[in-house]
């Protein structure tokens, strides 16, 4: 089991050579400024650079240092939102376009990898949505009916799952899916972008956005980039308070990597329809293993960010489930968690950001389809900036009403409202001395809540526990060693510095 400094360690971080970049040291001007150097940000930057645009990318961490390094990298048209739901919300024609957009995204990743000679372990595999109970089998039949309703006849019901230990019940067979190594792909994508004249500045945390005929992104250092167009391609939109964040919810999702005997588990993508659900794939060439074993990646056990008191139990539950389904599995070599944004209607928000001017764009709401939604974002935003019509634009429009998923919209925002109770509850500790080295805890100080972190040297650091995004109280995550906001998913490192937006400002330090 690999871990670093108490934090989880994704398999994708092993031995990856990323292009070397520097932080922003002066004011710059360009055609397009992109905030976020994950798959979405670098895809749109690369595609626009190919169109002859001068593009600058700003990233608060390293290339792929956010959620792109934590994706399970299933490239799939078997959408988590389920076609039975999508067809009810977007109709047959809309759902057909949704399916086509994800199909095009997989093809686009393949094209880019081939054109730029990116060795990223891209492999076409089949996918299987399997039933664990008779009730699940009924869900599969309804899903197949919805799929056939909008005209996709390639998906069929199989009596048996290729991985026999998973289930003895039927499964839906989705052909021509794919998997890859996301960080190898990002490294190649970044190099190709830079070779085309693009600029990437890492360790550059953007703290302010100014709209207008010329848009400006200002870094914490005070230096700024001015551009004709601005694209915010972060996991949660760093420029947003409530316009989009009230229409999506952040979830932590967990993954483990275990050894299995080679050639025992058929190479494919697998998903169940349980709640919480599970997803499975082989790591392939992404993990070199000695002997006669390979790495099986299993994920799931999702929950709302900042709303789980014992995240380690999620790993334990995931391992227990895996050993039930794969009795041949060996030791756990990797474990990590990531964060996904679930839109109320199951579809990402990609396009022009709702503001006074039409030159700001956003890509968020991955809904578990990280790589394909990111690539759709690159294709769609490139078309919008280049003035081309795109058949997906209306579907993914960020201005669409949250009432398309009215039930989920109410549930998401009622959940946020209930977090206000944290202001009147007692603290987890009564004295900073109760917080042990390497851990954090919330303490009440009069009418205030204080976040206390004790470092490995026994020095205790105190911050306001109030999230700087919209004022909810953060919770300590003892797996990722971070302060997580249960409302909109902002996350801070142990010393209160922003790790994940939508917050842009660090927690306020206290004496």
Secondary structure as a PSIPRED ss2 file (coil, helix, strand):
# PSIPRED VFORMAT (PSIPRED V4.0)

   1 X C   1.000  0.000  0.000
   2 X C   1.000  0.000  0.000
   3 X E   0.000  0.000  1.000
   4 X E   0.000  0.000  1.000
   5 X C   1.000  0.000  0.000
   6 X C   1.000  0.000  0.000
   7 X E   0.000  0.000  1.000
   8 X E   0.000  0.000  1.000
   9 X E   0.000  0.000  1.000
  10 X C   1.000  0.000  0.000
  11 X H   0.000  1.000  0.000
  12 X H   0.000  1.000  0.000
  13 X H   0.000  1.000  0.000
  14 X C   1.000  0.000  0.000
  15 X C   1.000  0.000  0.000
  16 X C   1.000  0.000  0.000
  17 X C   1.000  0.000  0.000
  18 X C   1.000  0.000  0.000
  19 X C   1.000  0.000  0.000
  20 X C   1.000  0.000  0.000
  21 X C   1.000  0.000  0.000
  22 X E   0.000  0.000  1.000
  23 X C   1.000  0.000  0.000
  24 X C   1.000  0.000  0.000
  25 X C   1.000  0.000  0.000
  26 X C   1.000  0.000  0.000
  27 X C   1.000  0.000  0.000
  28 X E   0.000  0.000  1.000
  29 X E   0.000  0.000  1.000
  30 X E   0.000  0.000  1.000
  31 X E   0.000  0.000  1.000
  32 X E   0.000  0.000  1.000
  33 X E   0.000  0.000  1.000
  34 X E   0.000  0.000  1.000
  35 X E   0.000  0.000  1.000
  36 X C   1.000  0.000  0.000
  37 X C   1.000  0.000  0.000
  38 X C   1.000  0.000  0.000
  39 X H   0.000  1.000  0.000
  40 X H   0.000  1.000  0.000
  41 X H   0.000  1.000  0.000
  42 X H   0.000  1.000  0.000
  43 X H   0.000  1.000  0.000
  44 X H   0.000  1.000  0.000
  45 X H   0.000  1.000  0.000
  46 X H   0.000  1.000  0.000
  47 X H   0.000  1.000  0.000
  48 X H   0.000  1.000  0.000
  49 X H   0.000  1.000  0.000
  50 X H   0.000  1.000  0.000
  51 X C   1.000  0.000  0.000
  52 X C   1.000  0.000  0.000
  53 X C   1.000  0.000  0.000
  54 X C   1.000  0.000  0.000
  55 X E   0.000  0.000  1.000
  56 X E   0.000  0.000  1.000
  57 X E   0.000  0.000  1.000
  58 X E   0.000  0.000  1.000
  59 X C   1.000  0.000  0.000
  60 X C   1.000  0.000  0.000
  61 X C   1.000  0.000  0.000
  62 X C   1.000  0.000  0.000
  63 X C   1.000  0.000  0.000
  64 X C   1.000  0.000  0.000
  65 X C   1.000  0.000  0.000
  66 X C   1.000  0.000  0.000
  67 X H   0.000  1.000  0.000
  68 X H   0.000  1.000  0.000
  69 X H   0.000  1.000  0.000
  70 X H   0.000  1.000  0.000
  71 X C   1.000  0.000  0.000
  72 X C   1.000  0.000  0.000
  73 X C   1.000  0.000  0.000
  74 X E   0.000  0.000  1.000
  75 X E   0.000  0.000  1.000
  76 X C   1.000  0.000  0.000
  77 X C   1.000  0.000  0.000
  78 X C   1.000  0.000  0.000
  79 X C   1.000  0.000  0.000
  80 X C   1.000  0.000  0.000
  81 X C   1.000  0.000  0.000
  82 X C   1.000  0.000  0.000
  83 X H   0.000  1.000  0.000
  84 X H   0.000  1.000  0.000
  85 X H   0.000  1.000  0.000
  86 X H   0.000  1.000  0.000
  87 X H   0.000  1.000  0.000
  88 X H   0.000  1.000  0.000
  89 X H   0.000  1.000  0.000
  90 X H   0.000  1.000  0.000
  91 X H   0.000  1.000  0.000
  92 X H   0.000  1.000  0.000
  93 X H   0.000  1.000  0.000
  94 X H   0.000  1.000  0.000
  95 X H   0.000  1.000  0.000
  96 X H   0.000  1.000  0.000
  97 X H   0.000  1.000  0.000
  98 X H   0.000  1.000  0.000
  99 X H   0.000  1.000  0.000
 100 X H   0.000  1.000  0.000
 101 X H   0.000  1.000  0.000
 102 X H   0.000  1.000  0.000
 103 X H   0.000  1.000  0.000
 104 X H   0.000  1.000  0.000
 105 X H   0.000  1.000  0.000
 106 X H   0.000  1.000  0.000
 107 X H   0.000  1.000  0.000
 108 X H   0.000  1.000  0.000
 109 X H   0.000  1.000  0.000
 110 X H   0.000  1.000  0.000
 111 X H   0.000  1.000  0.000
 112 X H   0.000  1.000  0.000
 113 X H   0.000  1.000  0.000
 114 X H   0.000  1.000  0.000
 115 X H   0.000  1.000  0.000
 116 X C   1.000  0.000  0.000
 117 X C   1.000  0.000  0.000
 118 X C   1.000  0.000  0.000
 119 X C   1.000  0.000  0.000
 120 X C   1.000  0.000  0.000
 121 X C   1.000  0.000  0.000
 122 X C   1.000  0.000  0.000
 123 X E   0.000  0.000  1.000
 124 X E   0.000  0.000  1.000
 125 X E   0.000  0.000  1.000
 126 X E   0.000  0.000  1.000
 127 X E   0.000  0.000  1.000
 128 X E   0.000  0.000  1.000
 129 X E   0.000  0.000  1.000
 130 X E   0.000  0.000  1.000
 131 X C   1.000  0.000  0.000
 132 X C   1.000  0.000  0.000
 133 X C   1.000  0.000  0.000
 134 X H   0.000  1.000  0.000
 135 X H   0.000  1.000  0.000
 136 X H   0.000  1.000  0.000
 137 X H   0.000  1.000  0.000
 138 X H   0.000  1.000  0.000
 139 X H   0.000  1.000  0.000
 140 X H   0.000  1.000  0.000
 141 X H   0.000  1.000  0.000
 142 X H   0.000  1.000  0.000
 143 X H   0.000  1.000  0.000
 144 X H   0.000  1.000  0.000
 145 X H   0.000  1.000  0.000
 146 X H   0.000  1.000  0.000
 147 X H   0.000  1.000  0.000
 148 X H   0.000  1.000  0.000
 149 X H   0.000  1.000  0.000
 150 X C   1.000  0.000  0.000
 151 X C   1.000  0.000  0.000
 152 X C   1.000  0.000  0.000
 153 X C   1.000  0.000  0.000
 154 X C   1.000  0.000  0.000
 155 X C   1.000  0.000  0.000
 156 X E   0.000  0.000  1.000
 157 X E   0.000  0.000  1.000
 158 X E   0.000  0.000  1.000
 159 X C   1.000  0.000  0.000
 160 X C   1.000  0.000  0.000
 161 X C   1.000  0.000  0.000
 162 X C   1.000  0.000  0.000
 163 X C   1.000  0.000  0.000
 164 X C   1.000  0.000  0.000
 165 X C   1.000  0.000  0.000
 166 X C   1.000  0.000  0.000
 167 X C   1.000  0.000  0.000
 168 X C   1.000  0.000  0.000
 169 X C   1.000  0.000  0.000
 170 X C   1.000  0.000  0.000
 171 X E   0.000  0.000  1.000
 172 X E   0.000  0.000  1.000
 173 X E   0.000  0.000  1.000
 174 X E   0.000  0.000  1.000
 175 X E   0.000  0.000  1.000
 176 X E   0.000  0.000  1.000
 177 X E   0.000  0.000  1.000
 178 X E   0.000  0.000  1.000
 179 X E   0.000  0.000  1.000
 180 X C   1.000  0.000  0.000
 181 X C   1.000  0.000  0.000
 182 X H   0.000  1.000  0.000
 183 X H   0.000  1.000  0.000
 184 X H   0.000  1.000  0.000
 185 X H   0.000  1.000  0.000
 186 X H   0.000  1.000  0.000
 187 X H   0.000  1.000  0.000
 188 X H   0.000  1.000  0.000
 189 X H   0.000  1.000  0.000
 190 X H   0.000  1.000  0.000
 191 X H   0.000  1.000  0.000
 192 X H   0.000  1.000  0.000
 193 X H   0.000  1.000  0.000
 194 X H   0.000  1.000  0.000
 195 X H   0.000  1.000  0.000
 196 X C   1.000  0.000  0.000
 197 X C   1.000  0.000  0.000
 198 X C   1.000  0.000  0.000
 199 X E   0.000  0.000  1.000
 200 X E   0.000  0.000  1.000
 201 X E   0.000  0.000  1.000
 202 X C   1.000  0.000  0.000
 203 X C   1.000  0.000  0.000
 204 X C   1.000  0.000  0.000
 205 X C   1.000  0.000  0.000
 206 X E   0.000  0.000  1.000
 207 X E   0.000  0.000  1.000
 208 X E   0.000  0.000  1.000
 209 X E   0.000  0.000  1.000
 210 X E   0.000  0.000  1.000
 211 X C   1.000  0.000  0.000
 212 X C   1.000  0.000  0.000
 213 X C   1.000  0.000  0.000
 214 X C   1.000  0.000  0.000
 215 X E   0.000  0.000  1.000
 216 X E   0.000  0.000  1.000
 217 X E   0.000  0.000  1.000
 218 X E   0.000  0.000  1.000
 219 X E   0.000  0.000  1.000
 220 X C   1.000  0.000  0.000
 221 X C   1.000  0.000  0.000
 222 X C   1.000  0.000  0.000
 223 X C   1.000  0.000  0.000
 224 X E   0.000  0.000  1.000
 225 X E   0.000  0.000  1.000
 226 X E   0.000  0.000  1.000
 227 X E   0.000  0.000  1.000
 228 X E   0.000  0.000  1.000
 229 X E   0.000  0.000  1.000
 230 X E   0.000  0.000  1.000
 231 X E   0.000  0.000  1.000
 232 X E   0.000  0.000  1.000
 233 X C   1.000  0.000  0.000
 234 X C   1.000  0.000  0.000
 235 X C   1.000  0.000  0.000
 236 X C   1.000  0.000  0.000
 237 X C   1.000  0.000  0.000
 238 X C   1.000  0.000  0.000
 239 X C   1.000  0.000  0.000
 240 X C   1.000  0.000  0.000
 241 X C   1.000  0.000  0.000
 242 X C   1.000  0.000  0.000
 243 X C   1.000  0.000  0.000
 244 X C   1.000  0.000  0.000
 245 X H   0.000  1.000  0.000
 246 X H   0.000  1.000  0.000
 247 X H   0.000  1.000  0.000
 248 X E   0.000  0.000  1.000
 249 X E   0.000  0.000  1.000
 250 X E   0.000  0.000  1.000
 251 X E   0.000  0.000  1.000
 252 X E   0.000  0.000  1.000
 253 X E   0.000  0.000  1.000
 254 X E   0.000  0.000  1.000
 255 X E   0.000  0.000  1.000
 256 X E   0.000  0.000  1.000
 257 X E   0.000  0.000  1.000
 258 X E   0.000  0.000  1.000
 259 X E   0.000  0.000  1.000
 260 X E   0.000  0.000  1.000
 261 X E   0.000  0.000  1.000
 262 X C   1.000  0.000  0.000
 263 X C   1.000  0.000  0.000
 264 X C   1.000  0.000  0.000
 265 X C   1.000  0.000  0.000
 266 X C   1.000  0.000  0.000
 267 X C   1.000  0.000  0.000
 268 X C   1.000  0.000  0.000
 269 X E   0.000  0.000  1.000
 270 X E   0.000  0.000  1.000
 271 X E   0.000  0.000  1.000
 272 X E   0.000  0.000  1.000
 273 X C   1.000  0.000  0.000
 274 X C   1.000  0.000  0.000
 275 X C   1.000  0.000  0.000
 276 X C   1.000  0.000  0.000
 277 X C   1.000  0.000  0.000
 278 X E   0.000  0.000  1.000
 279 X E   0.000  0.000  1.000
 280 X E   0.000  0.000  1.000
 281 X E   0.000  0.000  1.000
 282 X E   0.000  0.000  1.000
 283 X C   1.000  0.000  0.000
 284 X H   0.000  1.000  0.000
 285 X H   0.000  1.000  0.000
 286 X H   0.000  1.000  0.000
 287 X C   1.000  0.000  0.000
 288 X C   1.000  0.000  0.000
 289 X C   1.000  0.000  0.000
 290 X C   1.000  0.000  0.000
 291 X C   1.000  0.000  0.000
 292 X C   1.000  0.000  0.000
 293 X E   0.000  0.000  1.000
 294 X E   0.000  0.000  1.000
 295 X E   0.000  0.000  1.000
 296 X E   0.000  0.000  1.000
 297 X E   0.000  0.000  1.000
 298 X E   0.000  0.000  1.000
 299 X E   0.000  0.000  1.000
 300 X E   0.000  0.000  1.000
 301 X E   0.000  0.000  1.000
 302 X E   0.000  0.000  1.000
 303 X E   0.000  0.000  1.000
 304 X E   0.000  0.000  1.000
 305 X C   1.000  0.000  0.000
 306 X C   1.000  0.000  0.000
 307 X C   1.000  0.000  0.000
 308 X C   1.000  0.000  0.000
 309 X C   1.000  0.000  0.000
 310 X C   1.000  0.000  0.000
 311 X H   0.000  1.000  0.000
 312 X H   0.000  1.000  0.000
 313 X H   0.000  1.000  0.000
 314 X H   0.000  1.000  0.000
 315 X H   0.000  1.000  0.000
 316 X H   0.000  1.000  0.000
 317 X H   0.000  1.000  0.000
 318 X H   0.000  1.000  0.000
 319 X H   0.000  1.000  0.000
 320 X H   0.000  1.000  0.000
 321 X H   0.000  1.000  0.000
 322 X H   0.000  1.000  0.000
 323 X H   0.000  1.000  0.000
 324 X H   0.000  1.000  0.000
 325 X H   0.000  1.000  0.000
 326 X C   1.000  0.000  0.000
 327 X C   1.000  0.000  0.000
 328 X C   1.000  0.000  0.000
 329 X C   1.000  0.000  0.000
 330 X C   1.000  0.000  0.000
 331 X C   1.000  0.000  0.000
 332 X E   0.000  0.000  1.000
 333 X E   0.000  0.000  1.000
 334 X E   0.000  0.000  1.000
 335 X E   0.000  0.000  1.000
 336 X E   0.000  0.000  1.000
 337 X E   0.000  0.000  1.000
 338 X E   0.000  0.000  1.000
 339 X E   0.000  0.000  1.000
 340 X E   0.000  0.000  1.000
 341 X E   0.000  0.000  1.000
 342 X E   0.000  0.000  1.000
 343 X E   0.000  0.000  1.000
 344 X C   1.000  0.000  0.000
 345 X C   1.000  0.000  0.000
 346 X C   1.000  0.000  0.000
 347 X C   1.000  0.000  0.000
 348 X C   1.000  0.000  0.000
 349 X E   0.000  0.000  1.000
 350 X E   0.000  0.000  1.000
 351 X E   0.000  0.000  1.000
 352 X E   0.000  0.000  1.000
 353 X C   1.000  0.000  0.000
 354 X C   1.000  0.000  0.000
 355 X C   1.000  0.000  0.000
 356 X C   1.000  0.000  0.000
 357 X C   1.000  0.000  0.000
 358 X C   1.000  0.000  0.000
 359 X C   1.000  0.000  0.000
 360 X E   0.000  0.000  1.000
 361 X E   0.000  0.000  1.000
 362 X E   0.000  0.000  1.000
 363 X E   0.000  0.000  1.000
 364 X E   0.000  0.000  1.000
 365 X C   1.000  0.000  0.000
 366 X C   1.000  0.000  0.000
 367 X C   1.000  0.000  0.000
 368 X C   1.000  0.000  0.000
 369 X C   1.000  0.000  0.000
 370 X H   0.000  1.000  0.000
 371 X H   0.000  1.000  0.000
 372 X H   0.000  1.000  0.000
 373 X H   0.000  1.000  0.000
 374 X H   0.000  1.000  0.000
 375 X H   0.000  1.000  0.000
 376 X H   0.000  1.000  0.000
 377 X H   0.000  1.000  0.000
 378 X H   0.000  1.000  0.000
 379 X H   0.000  1.000  0.000
 380 X H   0.000  1.000  0.000
 381 X H   0.000  1.000  0.000
 382 X H   0.000  1.000  0.000
 383 X H   0.000  1.000  0.000
 384 X H   0.000  1.000  0.000
 385 X H   0.000  1.000  0.000
 386 X C   1.000  0.000  0.000
 387 X C   1.000  0.000  0.000
 388 X C   1.000  0.000  0.000
 389 X C   1.000  0.000  0.000
 390 X C   1.000  0.000  0.000
 391 X C   1.000  0.000  0.000
 392 X C   1.000  0.000  0.000
 393 X H   0.000  1.000  0.000
 394 X H   0.000  1.000  0.000
 395 X H   0.000  1.000  0.000
 396 X H   0.000  1.000  0.000
 397 X C   1.000  0.000  0.000
 398 X C   1.000  0.000  0.000
 399 X C   1.000  0.000  0.000
 400 X C   1.000  0.000  0.000
 401 X C   1.000  0.000  0.000
 402 X H   0.000  1.000  0.000
 403 X H   0.000  1.000  0.000
 404 X H   0.000  1.000  0.000
 405 X H   0.000  1.000  0.000
 406 X H   0.000  1.000  0.000
 407 X H   0.000  1.000  0.000
 408 X H   0.000  1.000  0.000
 409 X H   0.000  1.000  0.000
 410 X H   0.000  1.000  0.000
 411 X H   0.000  1.000  0.000
 412 X H   0.000  1.000  0.000
 413 X H   0.000  1.000  0.000
 414 X H   0.000  1.000  0.000
 415 X H   0.000  1.000  0.000
 416 X H   0.000  1.000  0.000
 417 X H   0.000  1.000  0.000
 418 X H   0.000  1.000  0.000
 419 X H   0.000  1.000  0.000
 420 X H   0.000  1.000  0.000
 421 X H   0.000  1.000  0.000
 422 X H   0.000  1.000  0.000
 423 X H   0.000  1.000  0.000
 424 X C   1.000  0.000  0.000
 425 X C   1.000  0.000  0.000
 426 X C   1.000  0.000  0.000
 427 X C   1.000  0.000  0.000
 428 X C   1.000  0.000  0.000
 429 X E   0.000  0.000  1.000
 430 X C   1.000  0.000  0.000
 431 X C   1.000  0.000  0.000
 432 X H   0.000  1.000  0.000
 433 X H   0.000  1.000  0.000
 434 X H   0.000  1.000  0.000
 435 X C   1.000  0.000  0.000
 436 X C   1.000  0.000  0.000
 437 X C   1.000  0.000  0.000
 438 X C   1.000  0.000  0.000
 439 X E   0.000  0.000  1.000
 440 X E   0.000  0.000  1.000
 441 X E   0.000  0.000  1.000
 442 X E   0.000  0.000  1.000
 443 X E   0.000  0.000  1.000
 444 X E   0.000  0.000  1.000
 445 X E   0.000  0.000  1.000
 446 X C   1.000  0.000  0.000
 447 X C   1.000  0.000  0.000
 448 X E   0.000  0.000  1.000
 449 X E   0.000  0.000  1.000
 450 X E   0.000  0.000  1.000
 451 X E   0.000  0.000  1.000
 452 X E   0.000  0.000  1.000
 453 X E   0.000  0.000  1.000
 454 X E   0.000  0.000  1.000
 455 X C   1.000  0.000  0.000
 456 X C   1.000  0.000  0.000
 457 X C   1.000  0.000  0.000
 458 X C   1.000  0.000  0.000
 459 X C   1.000  0.000  0.000
 460 X E   0.000  0.000  1.000
 461 X E   0.000  0.000  1.000
 462 X E   0.000  0.000  1.000
 463 X E   0.000  0.000  1.000
 464 X E   0.000  0.000  1.000
 465 X C   1.000  0.000  0.000
 466 X E   0.000  0.000  1.000
 467 X C   1.000  0.000  0.000
 468 X C   1.000  0.000  0.000
 469 X C   1.000  0.000  0.000
 470 X C   1.000  0.000  0.000
 471 X C   1.000  0.000  0.000
 472 X C   1.000  0.000  0.000
 473 X E   0.000  0.000  1.000
 474 X E   0.000  0.000  1.000
 475 X E   0.000  0.000  1.000
 476 X E   0.000  0.000  1.000
 477 X E   0.000  0.000  1.000
 478 X C   1.000  0.000  0.000
 479 X C   1.000  0.000  0.000
 480 X C   1.000  0.000  0.000
 481 X C   1.000  0.000  0.000
 482 X E   0.000  0.000  1.000
 483 X E   0.000  0.000  1.000
 484 X E   0.000  0.000  1.000
 485 X E   0.000  0.000  1.000
 486 X C   1.000  0.000  0.000
 487 X C   1.000  0.000  0.000
 488 X C   1.000  0.000  0.000
 489 X C   1.000  0.000  0.000
 490 X C   1.000  0.000  0.000
 491 X E   0.000  0.000  1.000
 492 X E   0.000  0.000  1.000
 493 X E   0.000  0.000  1.000
 494 X C   1.000  0.000  0.000
 495 X C   1.000  0.000  0.000
 496 X C   1.000  0.000  0.000
 497 X C   1.000  0.000  0.000
 498 X E   0.000  0.000  1.000
 499 X E   0.000  0.000  1.000
 500 X E   0.000  0.000  1.000
 501 X C   1.000  0.000  0.000
 502 X C   1.000  0.000  0.000
 503 X C   1.000  0.000  0.000
 504 X C   1.000  0.000  0.000
 505 X C   1.000  0.000  0.000
 506 X C   1.000  0.000  0.000
 507 X C   1.000  0.000  0.000
 508 X C   1.000  0.000  0.000
 509 X E   0.000  0.000  1.000
 510 X E   0.000  0.000  1.000
 511 X C   1.000  0.000  0.000
